[in-house]
Amino acid sequence: MRFEKWQALGNDYLVVEERELPFALTATRIEKICRPHTGVGSDGLLLLSEATSAGFVARLRIFNPDGSEAELSGNGAREAILYLRRSGWTEHDSFSIETAAGEIRPRITGPTTCTVDMGRARLRSKDFPSGPDDGAGTLTTAGHEWRFQHVSVGNPQCAIEVGEELEELKLVELGPPIEGHELFPNRTNVSFWRRTGDAEIRARIFERGVGETLSSGTGATGAAVAAVMRGADSPVTVRLDGGEMEVAVGEDLHVDLTGWAVPVYSGALSEDFLEELHETE
């Protein structure tokens, strides 16, 4: 089974073409492949297959390292988009791909950069069913009350504005109880952010099914939308542990995400490892 490993701001995914698979991808198999020491090691897996509808270049499915399927990933989408262009799936710089979150429309702007039309962010969704129309809420974990902004960008985001203490927060402890809070029946991604300029924020991300990550495109988007709603100028430069990306937020909350992605290496799983995966359900 051949694959390529890509990374975007330190957020790494394995890119696999479905026609290369010798077996069905199950949650357990994905988890074993993504393990850092006994597998390839990655933040998830991107599965590309032929589109099911006319007008699309490909279908993209995104899996977290625990085997669960994500609706969308901004970094993962850019990696898949640039892979498709480099691998000859399309000769165009602008095209559409299918995802669980619906159509996304990228525009490739350079050898390693692209802008992704993420559609319109929503403040009310099934992922925060008790939330008000403006998506604002509060929750309490470990005796601490957090005010948050719910944003749906194909997947659920819980954006929490904090102050200078951002760098000291222990996301490994704070993230899990927020991710799995009863307010969010499908779990949620969590971003902690603070303003650092008129059009700049600093954010740290706890990703659903992953944990703290160096970056997250949809996490950055959720934080940027929350910041614009609180007076920040658009486009917003979002500074993450893995680098910077730009999020343009329109008055109607339409979002364009711009950033880079690059390949790390290509490889193939060994016959011994494939045999182990064959024996795994």
HELIX and SHEET records of a PDB file:
HELIX    1   1 GLU A   18  GLU A   20  5                                   3    
HELIX    2   2 ALA A   27  CYS A   34  1                                   8    
HELIX    3   3 GLY A   74  ARG A   86  1                                  13    
HELIX    4   4 GLU A  164  GLU A  168  5                                   5    
HELIX    5   5 LEU A  171  GLU A  179  1                                   9    
HELIX    6   6 GLY A  217  MET A  229  1                                  13    
HELIX    7   7 GLU A  271  HIS A  278  1                                   8    
SHEET    1   A 6 GLU A  69  ALA A  70  0                                        
SHEET    2   A 6 ALA A  58  PHE A  63 -1                                        
SHEET    3   A 6 LEU A  45  SER A  49 -1                                        
SHEET    4   A 6 ASN A  11  GLU A  17  1                                        
SHEET    5   A 6 ARG A   2  ALA A   8 -1                                        
SHEET    6   A 6 VAL A 262  ALA A 268 -1                                        
SHEET    1   B13 GLU A  69  ALA A  70  0                                        
SHEET    2   B13 ALA A  58  PHE A  63 -1                                        
SHEET    3   B13 ILE A  97  THR A  99  1                                        
SHEET    4   B13 GLY A 102  ILE A 108 -1                                        
SHEET    5   B13 THR A 113  ARG A 120 -1                                        
SHEET    6   B13 HIS A 254  TRP A 260 -1                                        
SHEET    7   B13 GLY A 243  VAL A 249 -1                                        
SHEET    8   B13 VAL A 236  LEU A 240 -1                                        
SHEET    9   B13 GLU A 200  GLU A 207  1                                        
SHEET   10   B13 ASN A 189  GLY A 197 -1                                        
SHEET   11   B13 PRO A 156  GLU A 161  1                                        
SHEET   12   B13 HIS A 144  SER A 152 -1                                        
SHEET   13   B13 ALA A 136  THR A 141 -1                                        
SHEET    1   C10 GLU A  69  ALA A  70  0                                        
SHEET    2   C10 ALA A  58  PHE A  63 -1                                        
SHEET    3   C10 ILE A  97  THR A  99  1                                        
SHEET    4   C10 GLY A 102  ILE A 108 -1                                        
SHEET    5   C10 THR A 113  ARG A 120 -1                                        
SHEET    6   C10 HIS A 254  TRP A 260 -1                                        
SHEET    7   C10 GLY A 243  VAL A 249 -1                                        
SHEET    8   C10 VAL A 236  LEU A 240 -1                                        
SHEET    9   C10 GLU A 200  GLU A 207  1                                        
SHEET   10   C10 GLY A 211  THR A 213 -1                                        
END                                                                             
